[in-house]
Every structure is written in C-alpha cells, then in structure tokens.
Amino acid sequence: MLDYETMRVIWWVLLGVLLIGFAVLDGFDFGAAALMPFLGKNDEERRIIINTVGPVWEGNQVWLILGAGAIFAAWPHIYAVAFSGFYLAMFLVLCTLILRPVAFKFRSKIPNAGWRRFWDWSLFVSGFVPPVIFGVAVGNALIGVPFTFDETMRMTYTGSLLDLLNPFALLAGLVSSAMTLTQGATWLAVKTDGDVQARAYKTTVAFSLVTAVLFALAGVWVAHGIDGYQIVSAVDPNGPSNPLLKTVTRGPGLWLTNYGTLPITMLVPLLALCGTIIVALAVAVRRPLTAFLGNSLTIAAIIGTIGVSMFPFMLPSSLNPNASLTVWDASSSRTTLIIMAGVAVVFMPIILAYTGWVYRVLRGKVTKAYIREQGGSVY
C-alpha cells in the first residue's frame, strides 16, 4: 500500500486536476455568459450564444462540486479555514451561481425587450463575478490568510471581506477573469459562425493578450512585491495532520524557492506563454478548436504555476506563519485518502467518458437557422 506521504501528494495533484477541469470547462460557460451582451448585437445572436452553453453548463458545474467535495474530504483543515474566512465571498459566488440557471430558464419565456435585457445582464453578472472572486481567493492564499489555531486546534480568523479586496488579490481576480473571458470567446468561435464568430475571434486575441500581460505582472509582483513562505524546521511527510508542529519563515521572494531547487518547474509558467502563442496562431489561420485547446493549456499552466510556487503550502497564515496549512499537515487520515483514491479510480473514468460522449453528441455549430427552426424549444 502507498505510504501517507505519497497519498498526500496524490491528492494534492488530484485537487489541482479538479480545479483545472473546473476552470477549463465551466470557464467557457462563465466567459460566454459574460461576453453575451457585447458579442450578441440583437436578440437572435444572443440566443445563439446562450444555446452554445445551455445544454452543457450544468454538467460543467459538476467539476466545482467535485473540487469542493475533494477539499472537504481530503483536506478538512483547508475546507474549515477557507470556507469560514471567505464565507461572505463564497456567499456572493453562490448567489450569482443561483442566478445563472434562473436567467437561462426565464430569459426567453416572454418576448419583451426589457425582460430579456434584464436577464441578459443577469447572465453577465453570473459569468463575470465568480471568476473574479475565485481569483481574489487565490491571490489572498498567496499573500497569506489571517488565521491561527490554539493548542486544541480551534481556528481563529481575524480578516474581513474588505481585507480580501487588496491590490494583489484584485490583480489575481483580473487574471482569472481574463482567462475565462478568453475561454468563452474561443468556445463561441468553435460553436458559432458568421458575425458572432468574427467578433469572437477578435475578442479571443484581445483577452488572450490581456491574460498574458496580467499573468506576467502578477509573476513580477509575486517575486518582488509580496512575501512568500518557507518551512525551516524538519517536517515528517508521514506525520500527523497538526500544522502547529513546524516552524515557518516569511519573506520576499520565497515563493520562487521551488524553481531554484528544481529548475524544470520553470516549464510550467512558460507553458502559459506557449498557450497564448498557440491561441494567436490558431486565430490567424481560423482554427477555433486549436485556439480553445491552446487557451485551455494556458489555464492549466496558470493554475499549475500557483501550485508549484506554493508547494508544499496550501493555505499560508499571515497571522501566525507556523499555523500555515501544508500538504504534510492538513490532510485527512491515510485510510481516508486511500478509500477516496479507490473511489476516484472507479468513477473518474466514468465521468470523463460520459463528458466526452456528451460533447460528441452535442458537436456542431449553433446557427441562426437552428434557432429559427427550434423556436421556443431552446433557450
């Protein structure tokens, strides 16, 4: 059987995979919804955009549920601190996620311009706000979250919602928003034709460039503008899940330590640049699916860069660095991780196979002719 250290690393990797799956698949839902009021110049074009994501958004959102469930079961300390400290921010995300299905269902029920305009902007809010909040949460994780534990492992959090909206976290939110808007634009280029597709191509290039610039700026800020964290005491990777058993130092540039220790990790942020180049070339030769896959690579590389930079930290504490949560002291028991891994081995291939089958069945473009033929039977 695999030892505790290995199981912890496996679940750290699996959590990253789930987050990437959510960002890539639900990302184009968010991006398309946020772009819809701008790329759709009339009601018919907006219905085309809505119906590119209407049949798949619910399945894509399952990745968010899987990610949250994995944090709850595999990393209970992370779940307790993050969902308590970020409670109001998560509540805001939940409100917008609830707004999305309502907007999908009711938007086309009444042929009234004012009614439909209201739900169009509701879809914009539900597509724009969650990626920004998720990015802000990641930005705060890089800075450190103001929490600590007492000797009985009772958690204390001293921050507020306004504290989360600091300059670096807002930049991280903009990076998250830009990459999902790019993902939405590439998806619309794949699924539409005519004027909507032409606008989607232009939007793809613009937001892909914005993503690259903001990501580079965030990288410089991480290197020179915020403190990183580093464990300075001996830590047993097979030890108990007690974050108070280590000593952590905090200082400028420490998030770059892993790149110096293992230079091959520099390939991860470089892949984000490669993805941007692929997007630009694919748009130039009108290969929308290649552009979509290229931006998916960018998203995966950005999330991977965060993971590589922070490892083994998962949620540092700015209030008491020694209480920071890491891969080695924030997990569930070894038995729990093994059981969950067995479940994942069985069900993840089923989920992936079913997802692939759904996208194959729903392949093809959503056109004006399709919307006119289907009438009220589609969104």
Secondary structure as GFF3:
##gff-version 3
##sequence-region A 1 379
A	DSSP	alpha_helix	4	39	.	.	.	ID=ss1
A	DSSP	alpha_helix	43	53	.	.	.	ID=ss2
A	DSSP	alpha_helix	57	74	.	.	.	ID=ss3
A	DSSP	alpha_helix	76	85	.	.	.	ID=ss4
A	DSSP	alpha_helix	87	106	.	.	.	ID=ss5
A	DSSP	alpha_helix	113	143	.	.	.	ID=ss6
A	DSSP	beta_strand	147	149	.	.	.	ID=ss7
A	DSSP	beta_strand	155	157	.	.	.	ID=ss8
A	DSSP	alpha_helix	161	164	.	.	.	ID=ss9
A	DSSP	alpha_helix	167	191	.	.	.	ID=ss10
A	DSSP	alpha_helix	194	224	.	.	.	ID=ss11
A	DSSP	beta_strand	227	231	.	.	.	ID=ss12
A	DSSP	three_ten_helix	243	245	.	.	.	ID=ss13
A	DSSP	beta_strand	248	252	.	.	.	ID=ss14
A	DSSP	three_ten_helix	254	256	.	.	.	ID=ss15
A	DSSP	alpha_helix	257	261	.	.	.	ID=ss16
A	DSSP	three_ten_helix	263	266	.	.	.	ID=ss17
A	DSSP	alpha_helix	267	284	.	.	.	ID=ss18
A	DSSP	alpha_helix	288	310	.	.	.	ID=ss19
A	DSSP	beta_strand	313	315	.	.	.	ID=ss20
A	DSSP	three_ten_helix	321	323	.	.	.	ID=ss21
A	DSSP	beta_strand	325	326	.	.	.	ID=ss22
A	DSSP	alpha_helix	334	361	.	.	.	ID=ss23
A	DSSP	alpha_helix	368	374	.	.	.	ID=ss24
A	DSSP	three_ten_helix	375	377	.	.	.	ID=ss25
###
